[in-house]
Amino acid sequence: MIEARCMKRRSFAALVTNALHWMRERLLVSLVFALLMVGCAARAQSASASDAGKAALDRGDYAAAEALYRKALLEHPAQPELLSNLGVALQMQGRSTDAMRAFEQALKLKKLGRTYALLAQERCKTRDLDRARPMLEKILKEDVGDPLILALVAPCYLDLDEPIEAAEAFSTLLADPAYPQDYALIQLGKSYSLAGQFFFSRLTHTPENARYVQAIGAARDQTAPDARGAFGDAARLSPNFRADLSFAEAVRVWRQHPDDPALLYLLCVLSGEGNIRELEVCAEKYPDSPYFEQMRLEMLAEQGHNEEAIRGYQALMQAHAEISDLAYSLGMLYMKQRQWEEAAEVFRAQLSRHPQDERSAAHLSEALERMGRWSELHSFLTPLMKQNDPPLWASTDMAEAAENLGDPREAIRVLLAAEKANMSSKTIHFRLIHLYRMTGNLAQAQVESQWFKTAGR
């Protein structure tokens, strides 16, 4: 058994377990409980309906929880905590767009840090990266001390290809014994690995890098790699270099001197060492961790052993059926390997089991787009576009399909409808510039360009 499963949990330390989906459910139910304590203390009349909603969430009856919170909101329509709890009930049903609307309404009424994190999480899941990114930056600056908020959004930093921020988030969560340690170690190891790639890319494009690139290359070719061979040169050539800096300290210095090759070299080394350290600790402490096995399978796929990786994933899904996100992760593995057909098949299967799973729908749409199956994509999205307020991802993908099917004016109509509810979306405005130019409407293209110069900055 994984050691973290035996740890004693109190208060909202009980919000996490080693099964990631179950951990997410406990986390969100605990969040609802916390919001209820704030929201219902001054509203005794709504307390019974709210408590019943929390109980429904606790037993996994999310549709009943939704009905109970909607009933409570009929009596107290301007209560932000109830709106947040409704959003969680919708979120657990996979209804991301509906959940985001509830979170947005709550935030208009009151500043709620955890509701803000829930909204950022859903925007990340539904590929609304333009609006998720500044939210996640703000959270890391203002709420890094709240483990509940970090637990909600930490995986989003990797989804947005922000490994430095991901390393900060998972380092903080690793220090919290209530968070599943095997999962934190694996995600932190991934963060360091991606950070190392980022810093090495920067290093290779920086002048006077030869000695540092050579030291890293030599270490990669060794059985027992040690990339610190150029530390002496780095200390001699750079006043900013210090061999005893931690990764976080080195990042702070590098932000002040982003073109210092010695600092970039140091960060490459620290990233590589961090990756090895976290994976070794996880292998030693949690040899049966499904997340460690998942990481191993992802590495196999990256090395080109796709069939072996897929077989391993299928075995892992059977052995750990409680981790429902493994099927989704398999689809994302196919996406990373640019195996769009296989990814589409996984997400179709997910939707057959969970028809309201908007996250899988969004990635199925992306896979069809990547394959250029415009007619199939158009047909898949048509039912969604008949909703009063379709998801943003569906609108942008539908516009892409319409344009490629030779109907740019339909694409413009779709984006203009989406713009009403998503005025701040840079993607919509950028696409409209292109479409207006294509259709010869240069005056309107100029209007959209002006938006970028002002509100879009």
C-alpha positions in Angstrom: 0.0 0.0 0.0 1.2 3.5 -0.7 2.4 5.0 2.5 0.5 8.3 2.2 -2.8 6.4 2.3 -2.1 5.6 6.0 -1.5 9.2 7.0 -3.8 10.7 9.6 -5.9 13.6 8.2 -7.8 16.3 10.1 -9.8 19.4 9.2 -9.5 19.9 5.5 -6.3 17.9 5.5 -8.9 15.2 4.7 -9.3 16.7 1.3 -6.7 14.5 -0.4 -5.9 10.9 -0.9 -3.6 9.0 -3.3 -6.4 8.4 -5.8 -6.3 11.6 -7.8 -10.0 11.7 -8.8 -11.1 10.8 -5.3 -8.7 13.4 -4.0 -10.3 16.0 -6.2 -13.7 15.1 -5.0 -12.7 15.3 -1.3 -10.9 18.5 -2.0 -14.0 20.1 -3.6 -16.4 18.8 -0.9 -14.1 20.3 1.7 -14.1 23.6 -0.2 -17.9 23.6 -0.2 -17.8 23.0 3.6 -15.4 25.9 4.1 -17.6 28.2 1.9 -20.7 27.1 3.8 -19.2 28.0 7.1 -18.6 31.5 5.8 -21.8 31.9 3.8 -24.4 30.4 6.0 -23.4 31.6 9.4 -25.4 34.8 8.9 -28.2 33.1 6.9 -29.8 30.4 9.1 -32.8 30.0 6.8 -30.6 28.6 4.0 -28.5 26.4 6.2 -30.6 23.2 5.9 -30.7 23.3 2.1 -27.0 24.0 2.0 -26.1 21.3 4.4 -28.2 18.9 2.4 -26.3 20.0 -0.7 -23.0 19.3 1.0 -24.3 15.9 2.1 -25.3 15.1 -1.5 -21.8 16.1 -2.7 -20.3 14.0 0.0 -22.1 10.8 -1.2 -21.3 11.6 -4.8 -24.9 12.5 -5.9 -23.9 15.6 -7.8 -27.2 16.0 -9.6 -29.1 16.1 -6.3 -26.5 18.6 -4.9 -27.1 20.8 -8.0 -30.9 20.7 -7.4 -30.5 21.5 -3.7 -28.2 24.5 -4.3 -30.5 25.9 -7.1 -33.4 25.6 -4.6 -31.4 27.5 -2.0 -30.5 30.2 -4.5 -34.2 30.8 -5.3 -34.4 32.0 -1.7 -31.0 33.7 -1.6 -30.1 34.6 -5.2 -27.2 36.9 -4.3 -25.3 34.6 -2.0 -21.9 34.0 -3.6 -21.0 31.0 -1.4 -24.1 29.1 -2.6 -23.2 30.0 -6.2 -19.7 28.6 -5.6 -21.1 25.4 -4.2 -23.5 25.1 -7.2 -20.4 25.5 -9.4 -18.7 22.6 -7.7 -21.8 20.4 -8.1 -21.8 21.2 -11.8 -18.0 20.8 -12.1 -18.2 17.3 -10.6 -20.7 16.4 -13.4 -18.2 17.4 -16.0 -20.2 20.5 -17.0 -17.3 22.9 -17.1 -19.0 25.8 -18.9 -22.0 25.8 -16.5 -19.6 25.6 -13.6 -17.6 28.6 -14.8 -20.7 30.7 -15.2 -21.6 29.9 -11.5 -18.1 30.8 -10.3 -18.1 34.0 -12.4 -21.4 35.1 -10.9 -20.1 34.4 -7.4 -17.0 36.4 -8.0 -19.0 39.4 -9.2 -20.7 39.5 -5.8 -17.7 38.8 -3.6 -13.9 38.2 -3.7 -13.4 34.5 -2.9 -9.9 33.2 -3.4 -10.9 29.6 -3.6 -13.7 30.2 -6.1 -11.2 32.2 -8.2 -9.0 29.1 -8.2 -11.8 26.9 -9.2 -12.6 29.2 -12.2 -8.9 29.2 -13.2 -8.8 25.4 -13.0 -11.8 25.0 -15.3 -10.5 27.6 -17.8 -7.3 25.6 -17.9 -9.2 22.3 -18.4 -11.3 23.7 -21.3 -8.3 25.2 -23.2 -9.1 28.8 -22.4 -5.5 29.4 -21.8 -5.5 33.2 -22.6 -7.6 33.9 -19.6 -6.3 31.1 -17.4 -2.7 32.2 -17.6 -3.0 35.6 -15.8 -5.2 34.1 -13.2 -2.6 31.4 -12.4 0.1 34.1 -12.2 -2.0 36.0 -9.7 -2.7 32.9 -7.6 1.0 32.1 -7.3 1.8 35.6 -6.2 -1.1 36.1 -3.7 -2.2 32.6 -2.6 0.8 30.5 -2.4 0.3 30.1 1.3 -3.2 28.4 0.9 -2.6 24.7 0.3 -6.2 24.2 -0.8 -5.9 26.7 -3.6 -2.6 25.3 -4.7 -4.0 21.8 -4.7 -6.7 22.9 -7.1 -4.5 24.7 -9.6 -1.0 23.1 -9.4 -1.4 20.7 -12.4 -2.6 23.7 -14.5 1.0 25.1 -14.5 2.2 22.0 -16.4 -0.8 22.1 -18.7 0.2 25.7 -19.6 3.8 24.8 -20.1 4.9 26.9 -17.1 7.5 24.5 -15.4 9.1 27.1 -13.2 5.8 28.0 -11.7 4.8 24.3 -11.5 8.0 23.6 -9.6 7.2 26.3 -7.1 3.6 25.0 -6.6 4.5 21.4 -6.2 7.5 22.2 -3.9 5.1 24.0 -1.6 2.6 21.1 -1.7 5.3 18.5 -1.1 5.9 20.2 2.3 2.2 19.7 3.2 1.8 16.2 4.7 -1.9 16.2 3.8 -1.1 16.2 0.1 -0.3 12.8 -1.5 3.4 12.7 -1.5 4.0 10.3 -4.3 1.9 12.5 -6.7 3.7 15.6 -5.6 7.1 14.0 -6.1 6.3 12.8 -9.6 4.8 16.2 -10.6 7.7 18.1 -9.1 10.1 15.7 -11.0 8.2 16.5 -14.3 8.4 20.2 -13.5 12.2 20.1 -13.1 12.6 18.1 -16.3 10.6 20.6 -18.3 12.4 23.5 -16.6 15.7 21.9 -17.6 14.6 21.8 -21.2 13.5 25.5 -21.0 16.8 26.7 -19.5 18.9 24.6 -21.9 17.1 26.1 -24.8 17.8 29.6 -23.5 21.4 28.7 -22.8 22.0 27.4 -26.4 20.8 30.8 -27.7 23.0 32.9 -25.3 26.5 34.1 -26.3 29.5 32.6 -24.6 27.8 29.4 -23.8 30.2 26.9 -25.3 31.9 25.7 -22.1 28.5 25.2 -20.3 26.8 23.4 -23.2 29.9 21.2 -23.4 29.8 20.3 -19.7 26.1 19.4 -19.9 26.7 17.3 -23.0 29.6 15.5 -21.4 27.5 14.7 -18.4 24.7 13.2 -20.6 27.3 10.8 -22.1 28.5 9.5 -18.8 27.2 6.5 -16.9 27.3 8.5 -13.7 26.5 12.0 -14.9 27.9 15.1 -13.2 27.1 18.3 -15.0 28.9 20.5 -12.5 32.2 20.3 -14.4 32.1 24.0 -15.4 31.1 25.4 -12.0 34.7 26.7 -11.5 34.5 28.7 -14.8 31.0 29.9 -14.0 32.1 31.2 -10.6 35.1 33.0 -12.2 33.2 34.5 -15.1 29.9 35.5 -13.5 29.4 37.7 -10.4 25.8 36.3 -10.2 26.8 32.7 -9.9 26.8 30.8 -6.6 27.1 27.1 -6.4 25.1 26.9 -3.2 22.0 28.5 -4.6 18.8 26.5 -4.4 16.6 26.2 -7.5 14.2 28.8 -6.2 17.0 31.2 -5.3 18.7 30.7 -8.6 15.4 31.5 -10.4 15.1 34.8 -8.5 18.6 35.8 -9.5 18.1 34.7 -13.1 15.0 36.9 -13.4 17.2 39.9 -12.7 19.9 38.7 -15.1 18.1 36.6 -17.8 20.9 36.5 -20.3 23.7 35.4 -17.9 24.9 32.1 -19.4 26.4 31.0 -16.1 23.0 31.3 -14.4 21.3 29.5 -17.2 23.9 26.7 -16.9 23.3 26.5 -13.1 19.6 26.2 -13.6 20.0 23.5 -16.2 22.1 21.5 -13.6 19.8 22.2 -10.7 16.8 21.2 -12.8 18.4 17.9 -13.8 19.5 17.1 -10.3 16.0 18.0 -9.0 14.4 15.7 -11.5 16.6 12.7 -10.6 16.3 13.4 -6.8 12.5 13.5 -6.7 12.1 10.4 -8.9 14.6 8.5 -6.8 12.8 9.5 -3.6 9.5 8.4 -5.0 10.9 5.1 -6.2 12.3 4.4 -2.8 9.4 5.5 -0.6 6.5 4.6 -2.9 7.6 1.8 -5.2 4.0 0.8 -5.9 2.8 4.3 -6.7 0.5 4.4 -9.8 1.9 7.8 -10.5 5.4 6.6 -10.6 4.3 3.8 -13.0 2.5 6.4 -15.1 5.7 8.5 -15.3 7.7 5.5 -16.4 5.2 4.8 -19.2 5.2 8.4 -20.4 9.0 8.1 -20.6 8.7 4.9 -22.6 6.4 6.7 -25.0 8.9 9.6 -25.4 11.6 7.1 -26.2 9.5 5.7 -29.0 8.2 2.6 -27.3 4.6 3.4 -27.9 3.1 -0.1 -27.9 4.8 -1.0 -24.7 3.7 2.3 -23.1 0.1 1.7 -24.2 0.0 -1.8 -22.9 1.3 -0.6 -19.6 -1.3 2.1 -19.5 -4.1 -0.4 -20.1 -2.7 -2.6 -17.3 -2.4 0.4 -15.0 -6.0 1.4 -15.7 -7.2 -2.1 -14.7 -5.1 -2.2 -11.6 -6.2 1.2 -10.4 -9.7 1.6 -11.6 -10.3 4.1 -8.8 -8.1 6.7 -10.7 -10.6 7.6 -13.4 -8.3 10.3 -14.8 -6.0 7.6 -16.1 -8.1 7.1 -19.2 -8.0 10.8 -19.8 -4.2 10.8 -19.3 -3.9 8.0 -21.9 -5.7 10.3 -24.3 -3.4 13.1 -23.5 -0.4 10.8 -23.9 -1.6 10.1 -27.5 -1.9 13.9 -28.0 1.6 14.5 -26.9 2.8 11.8 -29.3 0.7 13.5 -32.1 -1.3 10.3 -32.5 -4.5 12.1 -33.1 -6.6 9.2 -34.2 -5.8 7.1 -31.1 -6.4 10.2 -28.9 -9.8 10.7 -30.5 -10.8 7.1 -29.9 -9.9 7.4 -26.2 -11.9 10.6 -25.8 -14.9 9.2 -27.7 -14.9 6.2 -25.3 -14.8 8.6 -22.4 -17.7 10.5 -23.8 -19.7 7.3 -24.3 -19.3 6.6 -20.6 -19.6 10.2 -19.4 -21.6 12.2 -22.0 -21.3 15.5 -20.0 -17.5 15.3 -19.7 -16.7 18.6 -21.3 -13.0 18.2 -20.9 -13.0 15.0 -23.1 -15.2 16.7 -25.6 -12.8 19.7 -25.8 -9.9 17.4 -26.5 -11.8 15.2 -29.0 -12.6 18.5 -30.8 -8.9 19.4 -30.8 -7.9 16.0 -32.1 -10.3 16.3 -35.0 -9.0 19.7 -35.7 -5.4 18.4 -35.7 -6.4 15.8 -38.3 -8.2 18.4 -40.4 -11.5 16.5 -40.3 -13.5 19.6 -40.8 -16.8 18.1 -41.7 -16.7 15.6 -38.8 -15.7 18.4 -36.5 -18.5 20.6 -37.7 -21.0 17.8 -37.2 -19.6 17.0 -33.7 -19.9 20.7 -32.6 -23.3 21.5 -34.1 -25.4 20.2 -31.2 -23.2 22.2 -28.7 -23.6 25.4 -30.8 -27.4 25.2 -30.3 -27.0 25.9 -26.6 -27.8 29.4 -25.4 -24.2 30.1 -24.5 -21.9 27.5 -26.1 -18.5 26.8 -24.6 -15.7 29.1 -25.8 -13.6 26.2 -27.0 -16.5 24.9 -29.1 -17.1 28.3 -30.7 -13.4 28.8 -31.7 -13.2 25.2 -33.1 -16.5 25.6 -34.9 -15.2 28.8 -36.5 -12.0 27.0 -37.6 -14.1 24.2 -39.1 -16.4 26.7 -40.9 -13.5 28.6 -42.4 -11.8 25.5 -43.7 -15.1 24.3 -45.2 -15.2 27.5 -47.2 -17.6 29.6 -45.2 -15.7 32.4 -43.4 -18.9 34.3 -42.9 -20.3 31.5 -40.7 -17.0 31.6 -38.8 -17.5 35.3 -38.2 -21.1 34.8 -37.0 -20.0 32.1 -34.6 -17.2 34.3 -33.1 -19.3 37.4 -32.8 -21.8 35.4 -30.8 -19.1 34.1 -28.6 -17.6 37.5 -28.2 -20.6 38.8 -26.3 -19.9 36.5 -23.3 -16.1 36.4 -23.8 -15.1 40.0 -24.6 -11.6 39.5 -23.1 -10.7 36.5 -25.2 -7.7 37.4 -27.3 -8.2 34.3 -29.4 -11.6 35.5 -30.6 -10.3 39.0 -31.6 -7.2 37.6 -33.3 -9.3 35.2 -35.4 -11.8 38.0 -36.3 -8.9 40.1 -37.6 -7.9 37.3 -39.9 -11.5 36.6 -41.0 -12.4 40.2 -41.7 -9.3 40.6 -43.8 -10.2 37.4 -45.7 -13.7 38.7 -46.5 -12.5 42.2 -47.4 -13.9 44.0 -44.4 -10.8 46.0 -43.7 -12.6 48.6 -41.5 -13.8 46.0 -39.0 -10.4 44.3 -39.1 -8.9 47.6 -38.0 -11.4 47.8 -35.1 -10.3 44.4 -33.9 -6.6 45.4 -34.3 -7.3 48.5 -32.2 -8.7 46.3 -29.5 -5.4 44.6 -29.2 -3.6 47.9 -28.9 -5.8 48.9 -25.9 -7.8 46.3 -24.0 -5.8 43.3 -25.4 -2.5 44.3 -24.0 
